[in-house]
Amino acid sequence: MHRCLRRICLLLASAAGFGMSPALAADAEHGADLAKRWCASCHVVASGQTQASADVPSFASVARRPDFSPERLAFFLLDPHPKMPNFPLSRTEAGDIAAYIGSLRQ
């Protein structure tokens, strides 16, 4: 029950904070910087990157998924999950990384 309540709180907080105002808009450039620092050891985060883990998706492939949503991805990044290290991301940082991944959508 506690986990369900946490997801609901994250959903409500995100709805209140993500994309509701241009002043609160996510910063894809900052997200790219964070991704290169924290995510590049496992994921291919940029087109020039030459090394990453073989068993994780590239950020470009995540962006191209038909069900991709920056808001849903930001929720995912805030909620601890088994295969990823538990980085202490703020809501803003999660939104920035999600915005960067969204910018890779082609």
N, CA, C and O atoms as a GROMACS GRO file, in nm:
protein
  424
    1MET      N    1   0.082  -0.120   0.000
    1MET     CA    2   0.000   0.000   0.000
    1MET      C    3   0.086   0.126   0.000
    1MET      O    4   0.055   0.223  -0.069
    2HIS      N    5   0.194   0.125   0.077
    2HIS     CA    6   0.282   0.240   0.085
    2HIS      C    7   0.338   0.276  -0.052
    2HIS      O    8   0.345   0.394  -0.087
    3ARG      N    9   0.378   0.177  -0.130
    3ARG     CA   10   0.434   0.201  -0.263
    3ARG      C   11   0.328   0.263  -0.355
    3ARG      O   12   0.359   0.352  -0.433
    4CYS      N   13   0.206   0.216  -0.345
    4CYS     CA   14   0.096   0.270  -0.426
    4CYS      C   15   0.072   0.416  -0.389
    4CYS      O   16   0.054   0.500  -0.477
    5LEU      N   17   0.071   0.447  -0.263
    5LEU     CA   18   0.051   0.584  -0.216
    5LEU      C   19   0.164   0.674  -0.266
    5LEU      O   20   0.140   0.789  -0.305
    6ARG      N   21   0.285   0.623  -0.265
    6ARG     CA   22   0.400   0.701  -0.312
    6ARG      C   23   0.383   0.734  -0.461
    6ARG      O   24   0.410   0.846  -0.503
    7ARG      N   25   0.340   0.637  -0.540
    7ARG     CA   26   0.319   0.660  -0.684
    7ARG      C   27   0.211   0.766  -0.707
    7ARG      O   28   0.225   0.851  -0.794
    8ILE      N   29   0.106   0.761  -0.630
    8ILE     CA   30  -0.002   0.859  -0.643
    8ILE      C   31   0.051   0.998  -0.609
    8ILE      O   32   0.021   1.095  -0.678
    9CYS      N   33   0.130   1.009  -0.502
    9CYS     CA   34   0.188   1.138  -0.464
    9CYS      C   35   0.281   1.190  -0.572
    9CYS      O   36   0.278   1.309  -0.604
   10LEU      N   37   0.362   1.102  -0.630
   10LEU     CA   38   0.451   1.143  -0.739
   10LEU      C   39   0.370   1.191  -0.859
   10LEU      O   40   0.406   1.290  -0.923
   11LEU      N   41   0.262   1.122  -0.890
   11LEU     CA   42   0.177   1.161  -1.001
   11LEU      C   43   0.118   1.299  -0.979
   11LEU      O   44   0.121   1.384  -1.068
   12LEU      N   45   0.065   1.323  -0.860
   12LEU     CA   46   0.006   1.453  -0.829
   12LEU      C   47   0.111   1.564  -0.828
   12LEU      O   48   0.086   1.672  -0.880
   13ALA      N   49   0.226   1.536  -0.770
   13ALA     CA   50   0.333   1.636  -0.767
   13ALA      C   51   0.381   1.668  -0.907
   13ALA      O   52   0.408   1.784  -0.940
   14SER      N   53   0.393   1.566  -0.988
   14SER     CA   54   0.438   1.587  -1.124
   14SER      C   55   0.337   1.666  -1.205
   14SER      O   56   0.374   1.756  -1.280
   15ALA      N   57   0.212   1.634  -1.190
   15ALA     CA   58   0.107   1.706  -1.262
   15ALA      C   59   0.109   1.853  -1.224
   15ALA      O   60   0.080   1.940  -1.306
   16ALA      N   61   0.143   1.881  -1.101
   16ALA     CA   62   0.148   2.019  -1.054
   16ALA      C   63   0.274   2.091  -1.101
   16ALA      O   64   0.274   2.214  -1.113
   17GLY      N   65   0.383   2.015  -1.128
   17GLY     CA   66   0.509   2.081  -1.156
   17GLY      C   67   0.565   2.068  -1.296
   17GLY      O   68   0.641   2.156  -1.338
   18PHE      N   69   0.531   1.965  -1.370
   18PHE     CA   70   0.590   1.943  -1.502
   18PHE      C   71   0.509   2.012  -1.611
   18PHE      O   72   0.391   1.981  -1.630
   19GLY      N   73   0.572   2.103  -1.680
   19GLY     CA   74   0.514   2.160  -1.800
   19GLY      C   75   0.391   2.246  -1.781
   19GLY      O   76   0.323   2.275  -1.879
   20MET      N   77   0.360   2.289  -1.663
   20MET     CA   78   0.241   2.368  -1.641
   20MET      C   79   0.265   2.516  -1.670
   20MET      O   80   0.170   2.591  -1.692
   21SER      N   81   0.390   2.558  -1.671
   21SER     CA   82   0.422   2.699  -1.692
   21SER      C   83   0.555   2.708  -1.764
   21SER      O   84   0.646   2.630  -1.735
   22PRO      N   85   0.570   2.802  -1.856
   22PRO     CA   86   0.700   2.816  -1.922
   22PRO      C   87   0.814   2.840  -1.823
   22PRO      O   88   0.927   2.799  -1.848
   23ALA      N   89   0.785   2.904  -1.712
   23ALA     CA   90   0.889   2.929  -1.612
   23ALA      C   91   0.936   2.799  -1.549
   23ALA      O   92   1.049   2.791  -1.502
   24LEU      N   93   0.851   2.697  -1.548
   24LEU     CA   94   0.886   2.569  -1.488
   24LEU      C   95   0.924   2.466  -1.594
   24LEU      O   96   0.939   2.348  -1.561
   25ALA      N   97   0.939   2.507  -1.719
   25ALA     CA   98   0.969   2.415  -1.827
   25ALA      C   99   1.100   2.342  -1.800
   25ALA      O  100   1.195   2.398  -1.746
   26ALA      N  101   1.103   2.215  -1.840
   26ALA     CA  102   1.223   2.134  -1.822
   26ALA      C  103   1.334   2.187  -1.913
   26ALA      O  104   1.308   2.244  -2.019
   27ASP      N  105   1.457   2.167  -1.871
   27ASP     CA  106   1.576   2.215  -1.941
   27ASP      C  107   1.650   2.097  -2.002
   27ASP      O  108   1.726   2.029  -1.934
   28ALA      N  109   1.628   2.073  -2.131
   28ALA     CA  110   1.688   1.959  -2.200
   28ALA      C  111   1.841   1.968  -2.202
   28ALA      O  112   1.910   1.866  -2.196
   29GLU      N  113   1.895   2.089  -2.210
   29GLU     CA  114   2.041   2.105  -2.211
   29GLU      C  115   2.100   2.061  -2.077
   29GLU      O  116   2.203   1.994  -2.073
   30HIS      N  117   2.035   2.101  -1.969
   30HIS     CA  118   2.080   2.055  -1.836
   30HIS      C  119   2.063   1.904  -1.825
   30HIS      O  120   2.147   1.836  -1.766
   31GLY      N  121   1.955   1.851  -1.881
   31GLY     CA  122   1.932   1.707  -1.882
   31GLY      C  123   2.043   1.633  -1.956
   31GLY      O  124   2.084   1.525  -1.914
   32ALA      N  125   2.091   1.690  -2.067
   32ALA     CA  126   2.202   1.629  -2.142
   32ALA      C  127   2.328   1.624  -2.056
   32ALA      O  128   2.399   1.524  -2.055
   33ASP      N  129   2.355   1.732  -1.983
   33ASP     CA  130   2.472   1.735  -1.894
   33ASP      C  131   2.460   1.628  -1.785
   33ASP      O  132   2.556   1.557  -1.756
   34LEU      N  133   2.342   1.618  -1.725
   34LEU     CA  134   2.320   1.517  -1.621
   34LEU      C  135   2.334   1.376  -1.678
   34LEU      O  136   2.396   1.289  -1.617
   35ALA      N  137   2.277   1.355  -1.796
   35ALA     CA  138   2.283   1.222  -1.859
   35ALA      C  139   2.427   1.182  -1.888
   35ALA      O  140   2.465   1.067  -1.865
   36LYS      N  141   2.506   1.274  -1.936
   36LYS     CA  142   2.646   1.243  -1.966
   36LYS      C  143   2.724   1.211  -1.840
   36LYS      O  144   2.815   1.128  -1.841
   37ARG      N  145   2.688   1.276  -1.730
   37ARG     CA  146   2.758   1.254  -1.603
   37ARG      C  147   2.711   1.126  -1.534
   37ARG      O  148   2.794   1.050  -1.484
   38TRP      N  149   2.579   1.102  -1.529
   38TRP     CA  150   2.526   0.994  -1.447
   38TRP      C  151   2.481   0.871  -1.525
   38TRP      O  152   2.479   0.762  -1.469
   39CYS      N  153   2.447   0.885  -1.650
   39CYS     CA  154   2.382   0.776  -1.723
   39CYS      C  155   2.471   0.710  -1.828
   39CYS      O  156   2.444   0.596  -1.868
   40ALA      N  157   2.575   0.779  -1.873
   40ALA     CA  158   2.655   0.732  -1.985
   40ALA      C  159   2.738   0.608  -1.956
   40ALA      O  160   2.786   0.544  -2.049
   41SER      N  161   2.756   0.573  -1.831
   41SER     CA  162   2.831   0.451  -1.802
   41SER      C  163   2.752   0.326  -1.840
   41SER      O  164   2.810   0.220  -1.861
   42CYS      N  165   2.620   0.338  -1.849
   42CYS     CA  166   2.536   0.224  -1.888
   42CYS      C  167   2.463   0.247  -2.021
   42CYS      O  168   2.453   0.155  -2.103
   43HIS      N  169   2.412   0.368  -2.043
   43HIS     CA  170   2.332   0.400  -2.163
   43HIS      C  171   2.414   0.479  -2.263
   43HIS      O  172   2.503   0.556  -2.226
   44VAL      N  173   2.384   0.461  -2.392
   44VAL     CA  174   2.434   0.553  -2.493
   44VAL      C  175   2.341   0.674  -2.483
   44VAL      O  176   2.222   0.664  -2.512
   45VAL      N  177   2.395   0.787  -2.441
   45VAL     CA  178   2.314   0.906  -2.418
   45VAL      C  179   2.328   1.010  -2.528
   45VAL      O  180   2.245   1.100  -2.538
   46ALA      N  181   2.433   0.998  -2.611
   46ALA     CA  182   2.456   1.095  -2.718
   46ALA      C  183   2.512   1.023  -2.840
   46ALA      O  184   2.570   0.915  -2.829
   47SER      N  185   2.494   1.082  -2.955
   47SER     CA  186   2.531   1.016  -3.080
   47SER      C  187   2.680   0.984  -3.092
   47SER      O  188   2.715   0.886  -3.158
   48GLY      N  189   2.768   1.060  -3.033
   48GLY     CA  190   2.911   1.035  -3.044
   48GLY      C  191   2.967   0.936  -2.943
   48GLY      O  192   3.087   0.906  -2.946
   49GLN      N  193   2.885   0.887  -2.854
   49GLN     CA  194   2.932   0.798  -2.747
   49GLN      C  195   2.971   0.662  -2.804
   49GLN      O  196   2.898   0.606  -2.886
   50THR      N  197   3.084   0.610  -2.761
   50THR     CA  198   3.134   0.485  -2.817
   50THR      C  199   3.120   0.365  -2.725
   50THR      O  200   3.140   0.252  -2.770
   51GLN      N  201   3.086   0.384  -2.599
   51GLN     CA  202   3.082   0.271  -2.507
   51GLN      C  203   2.965   0.283  -2.411
   51GLN      O  204   2.935   0.391  -2.360
   52ALA      N  205   2.900   0.169  -2.387
   52ALA     CA  206   2.791   0.158  -2.289
   52ALA      C  207   2.762   0.011  -2.268
   52ALA      O  208   2.820  -0.074  -2.336
   53SER      N  209   2.674  -0.021  -2.174
   53SER     CA  210   2.635  -0.160  -2.151
   53SER      C  211   2.549  -0.208  -2.267
   53SER      O  212   2.467  -0.133  -2.321
   54ALA      N  213   2.567  -0.332  -2.303
   54ALA     CA  214   2.494  -0.387  -2.417
   54ALA      C  215   2.348  -0.418  -2.383
   54ALA      O  216   2.264  -0.424  -2.473
   55ASP      N  217   2.317  -0.438  -2.258
   55ASP     CA  218   2.183  -0.484  -2.221
   55ASP      C  219   2.088  -0.373  -2.177
   55ASP      O  220   1.984  -0.401  -2.116
   56VAL      N  221   2.120  -0.248  -2.206
   56VAL     CA  222   2.031  -0.137  -2.171
   56VAL      C  223   2.002  -0.055  -2.297
   56VAL      O  224   2.087  -0.047  -2.386
   57PRO      N  225   1.884   0.004  -2.305
   57PRO     CA  226   1.851   0.079  -2.426
   57PRO      C  227   1.925   0.213  -2.434
   57PRO      O  228   1.956   0.274  -2.332
   58SER      N  229   1.951   0.255  -2.556
   58SER     CA  230   2.008   0.389  -2.575
   58SER      C  231   1.898   0.490  -2.547
   58SER      O  232   1.779   0.457  -2.553
   59PHE      N  233   1.937   0.612  -2.517
   59PHE     CA  234   1.837   0.716  -2.493
   59PHE      C  235   1.756   0.743  -2.620
   59PHE      O  236   1.636   0.772  -2.611
   60ALA      N  237   1.819   0.734  -2.737
   60ALA     CA  238   1.747   0.757  -2.862
   60ALA      C  239   1.639   0.650  -2.882
   60ALA      O  240   1.530   0.681  -2.929
   61SER      N  241   1.669   0.525  -2.847
   61SER     CA  242   1.568   0.420  -2.862
   61SER      C  243   1.454   0.437  -2.762
   61SER      O  244   1.339   0.406  -2.792
   62VAL      N  245   1.485   0.486  -2.643
   62VAL     CA  246   1.379   0.515  -2.545
   62VAL      C  247   1.289   0.625  -2.600
   62VAL      O  248   1.167   0.615  -2.590
   63ALA      N  249   1.348   0.729  -2.658
   63ALA     CA  250   1.271   0.841  -2.713
   63ALA      C  251   1.179   0.797  -2.828
   63ALA      O  252   1.072   0.853  -2.846
   64ARG      N  253   1.221   0.697  -2.905
   64ARG     CA  254   1.143   0.653  -3.020
   64ARG      C  255   1.031   0.554  -2.985
   64ARG      O  256   0.952   0.517  -3.072
   65ARG      N  257   1.023   0.512  -2.862
   65ARG     CA  258   0.916   0.418  -2.824
   65ARG      C  259   0.780   0.484  -2.848
   65ARG      O  260   0.763   0.603  -2.819
   66PRO      N  261   0.685   0.408  -2.902
   66PRO     CA  262   0.554   0.467  -2.934
   66PRO      C  263   0.482   0.525  -2.812
   66PRO      O  264   0.404   0.619  -2.825
   67ASP      N  265   0.506   0.469  -2.695
   67ASP     CA  266   0.438   0.517  -2.574
   67ASP      C  267   0.523   0.616  -2.494
   67ASP      O  268   0.493   0.643  -2.378
   68PHE      N  269   0.628   0.671  -2.556
   68PHE     CA  270   0.716   0.764  -2.484
   68PHE      C  271   0.640   0.888  -2.440
   68PHE      O  272   0.562   0.946  -2.516
   69SER      N  273   0.665   0.927  -2.317
   69SER     CA  274   0.610   1.049  -2.260
   69SER      C  275   0.714   1.104  -2.162
   69SER      O  276   0.755   1.032  -2.071
   70PRO      N  277   0.757   1.228  -2.179
   70PRO     CA  278   0.854   1.284  -2.084
   70PRO      C  279   0.804   1.279  -1.940
   70PRO      O  280   0.882   1.253  -1.848
   71GLU      N  281   0.675   1.303  -1.920
   71GLU     CA  282   0.620   1.301  -1.784
   71GLU      C  283   0.628   1.160  -1.723
   71GLU      O  284   0.668   1.144  -1.608
   72ARG      N  285   0.592   1.061  -1.801
   72ARG     CA  286   0.596   0.922  -1.752
   72ARG      C  287   0.741   0.881  -1.725
   72ARG      O  288   0.768   0.813  -1.626
   73LEU      N  289   0.833   0.921  -1.812
   73LEU     CA  290   0.973   0.889  -1.791
   73LEU      C  291   1.026   0.956  -1.664
   73LEU      O  292   1.101   0.895  -1.588
   74ALA      N  293   0.989   1.081  -1.641
   74ALA     CA  294   1.033   1.150  -1.520
   74ALA      C  295   0.982   1.077  -1.395
   74ALA      O  296   1.057   1.065  -1.298
   75PHE      N  297   0.857   1.028  -1.397
   75PHE     CA  298   0.806   0.948  -1.285
   75PHE      C  299   0.893   0.826  -1.264
   75PHE      O  300   0.932   0.793  -1.152
   76PHE      N  301   0.925   0.758  -1.375
   76PHE     CA  302   1.006   0.637  -1.370
   76PHE      C  303   1.142   0.666  -1.306
   76PHE      O  304   1.190   0.587  -1.225
   77LEU      N  305   1.202   0.777  -1.344
   77LEU     CA  306   1.334   0.811  -1.290
   77LEU      C  307   1.330   0.843  -1.141
   77LEU      O  308   1.429   0.823  -1.071
   78LEU      N  309   1.218   0.892  -1.093
   78LEU     CA  310   1.206   0.927  -0.951
   78LEU      C  311   1.176   0.806  -0.863
   78LEU      O  312   1.206   0.807  -0.744
   79ASP      N  313   1.118   0.702  -0.922
   79ASP     CA  314   1.080   0.584  -0.845
   79ASP      C  315   1.190   0.479  -0.856
   79ASP      O  316   1.222   0.437  -0.968
   80PRO      N  317   1.250   0.437  -0.747
   80PRO     CA  318   1.358   0.337  -0.755
   80PRO      C  319   1.311   0.211  -0.827
   80PRO      O  320   1.198   0.165  -0.807
   81HIS      N  321   1.397   0.156  -0.910
   81HIS     CA  322   1.366   0.034  -0.982
   81HIS      C  323   1.490  -0.054  -0.985
   81HIS      O  324   1.602  -0.003  -0.976
   82PRO      N  325   1.471  -0.184  -0.999
   82PRO     CA  326   1.578  -0.281  -0.974
   82PRO      C  327   1.705  -0.267  -1.059
   82PRO      O  328   1.814  -0.280  -1.004
   83LYS      N  329   1.695  -0.242  -1.185
   83LYS     CA  330   1.814  -0.249  -1.270
   83LYS      C  331   1.896  -0.122  -1.272
   83LYS      O  332   2.008  -0.123  -1.324
   84MET      N  333   1.845  -0.012  -1.219
   84MET     CA  334   1.920   0.113  -1.222
   84MET      C  335   1.970   0.148  -1.082
   84MET      O  336   1.904   0.119  -0.982
   85PRO      N  337   2.087   0.212  -1.077
   85PRO     CA  338   2.132   0.261  -0.946
   85PRO      C  339   2.034   0.366  -0.894
   85PRO      O  340   1.966   0.432  -0.973
   86ASN      N  341   2.026   0.380  -0.767
   86ASN     CA  342   1.934   0.475  -0.707
   86ASN      C  343   2.001   0.612  -0.697
   86ASN      O  344   2.058   0.647  -0.594
   87PHE      N  345   1.993   0.689  -0.807
   87PHE     CA  346   2.048   0.824  -0.806
   87PHE      C  347   1.950   0.915  -0.735
   87PHE      O  348   1.829   0.905  -0.756
   88PRO      N  349   1.999   1.004  -0.652
   88PRO     CA  350   1.910   1.096  -0.580
   88PRO      C  351   1.868   1.213  -0.669
   88PRO      O  352   1.914   1.326  -0.649
   89LEU      N  353   1.782   1.187  -0.767
   89LEU     CA  354   1.738   1.293  -0.858
   89LEU      C  355   1.627   1.375  -0.795
   89LEU      O  356   1.537   1.322  -0.730
   90SER      N  357   1.635   1.504  -0.816
   90SER     CA  358   1.524   1.591  -0.777
   90SER      C  359   1.418   1.581  -0.887
   90SER      O  360   1.444   1.528  -0.995
   91ARG      N  361   1.300   1.632  -0.859
   91ARG     CA  362   1.194   1.634  -0.961
   91ARG      C  363   1.238   1.714  -1.083
   91ARG      O  364   1.209   1.676  -1.196
   92THR      N  365   1.308   1.823  -1.060
   92THR     CA  366   1.356   1.907  -1.169
   92THR      C  367   1.459   1.832  -1.254
   92THR      O  368   1.453   1.836  -1.377
   93GLU      N  369   1.554   1.765  -1.189
   93GLU     CA  370   1.655   1.690  -1.262
   93GLU      C  371   1.593   1.577  -1.343
   93GLU      O  372   1.631   1.555  -1.458
   94ALA      N  373   1.498   1.505  -1.286
   94ALA     CA  374   1.429   1.398  -1.359
   94ALA      C  375   1.356   1.456  -1.480
   94ALA      O  376   1.359   1.396  -1.588
   95GLY      N  377   1.292   1.570  -1.462
   95GLY     CA  378   1.224   1.636  -1.574
   95GLY      C  379   1.321   1.682  -1.681
   95GLY      O  380   1.290   1.673  -1.800
   96ASP      N  381   1.438   1.731  -1.641
   96ASP     CA  382   1.538   1.776  -1.736
   96ASP      C  383   1.594   1.658  -1.818
   96ASP      O  384   1.610   1.669  -1.939
   97ILE      N  385   1.622   1.546  -1.752
   97ILE     CA  386   1.671   1.428  -1.824
   97ILE      C  387   1.563   1.377  -1.919
   97ILE      O  388   1.593   1.342  -2.033
   98ALA      N  389   1.439   1.373  -1.873
   98ALA     CA  390   1.330   1.329  -1.960
   98ALA      C  391   1.313   1.423  -2.080
   98ALA      O  392   1.286   1.377  -2.190
   99ALA      N  393   1.330   1.552  -2.058
   99ALA     CA  394   1.321   1.649  -2.169
   99ALA      C  395   1.434   1.626  -2.268
   99ALA      O  396   1.413   1.634  -2.389
  100TYR      N  397   1.553   1.598  -2.218
  100TYR     CA  398   1.666   1.569  -2.308
  100TYR      C  399   1.635   1.445  -2.391
  100TYR      O  400   1.655   1.445  -2.512
  101ILE      N  401   1.588   1.340  -2.326
  101ILE     CA  402   1.558   1.217  -2.401
  101ILE      C  403   1.449   1.247  -2.504
  101ILE      O  404   1.456   1.198  -2.617
  102GLY      N  405   1.349   1.324  -2.466
  102GLY     CA  406   1.245   1.363  -2.561
  102GLY      C  407   1.298   1.440  -2.679
  102GLY      O  408   1.243   1.430  -2.789
  103SER      N  409   1.404   1.517  -2.658
  103SER     CA  410   1.463   1.595  -2.769
  103SER      C  411   1.531   1.505  -2.872
  103SER      O  412   1.560   1.548  -2.983
  104LEU      N  413   1.556   1.379  -2.835
  104LEU     CA  414   1.621   1.285  -2.926
  104LEU      C  415   1.520   1.213  -3.016
  104LEU      O  416   1.558   1.138  -3.106
  105ARG      N  417   1.394   1.236  -2.992
  105ARG     CA  418   1.287   1.171  -3.069
  105ARG      C  419   1.292   1.217  -3.214
  105ARG      O  420   1.292   1.336  -3.242
  106GLN      N  421   1.297   1.121  -3.304
  106GLN     CA  422   1.305   1.155  -3.448
  106GLN      C  423   1.200   1.084  -3.527
  106GLN      O  424   1.192   1.102  -3.648
   0.00000   0.00000   0.00000
